[in-house]
Amino acid sequence: VATFAIQAHTPQATPPRKSMAALCRFAPALGVNTVRAAAAAKKPARAVATFAVNAAAASEPRIGAKHWLPGTEPPAYLDGTMAGDYGFDPLRLGANPETLPYLQEAELMNGRWAMHATAGILFTDAVGLPKFWEAGEVSLNESGFDFKLLVAFQVVVMGFLEAARIRGFMATGESGVVGNFPFDPSNQDSPRMKVREIKNGRLAM
């Protein structure tokens, strides 16, 4: 929000004609440059228009500026402070401030899994491997693993990793793995990268 203020300088009173006439009579004695300087000083000041921007208001996020549906207002709890927040919550699932951070983290984790799945699907199609909906059955038949044993192993491993992730998230408010919160081995954590990650995750889902 910008506020504009117009500031106009009041023109000074026009000097009497007698003073100017007297100044012109003494011009030869004073010199041309002196007369010009004196005349310039007597000229009325020109109106100057200036504008001032309210920096505090301009720095605040404008509600509805990046709303997913132009012309409408987002819910009050979606104020643009979260990465990828465009005010989209038609079911009002984030109305509870206590569960909103958890829902944000759940969306991020599902988006990461979806990005991994999308990369795997494209890779199998590119190199001529079985289709992704057949890859699990083919791998299971060729490996000789018992299906029940595989499910039990996956439940134990994923249960441990998910429990550690949830405990770390509740303690730090950041995503991570086991004891690393936040987990950022490549040092790419930034507001811009967070927006890119959530956008790609939504696209993959």
Secondary structure by P-SEA (a helix, b strand, c coil): cbbbbbbbccccccccaaaaaaaaaacccccaaaaaaaaaaaccccbbbbbbbcccccccccccccccccccccccccccccccccccccccccccccaaaaaaaaaaaaaaaaaaaaaaaaaaaaaccccccaaaaaaaaaacccaaaaaaaaaaaaaaaaaaaaaaaaacccccccccccccccccccaaaaaaaaaaaaaac
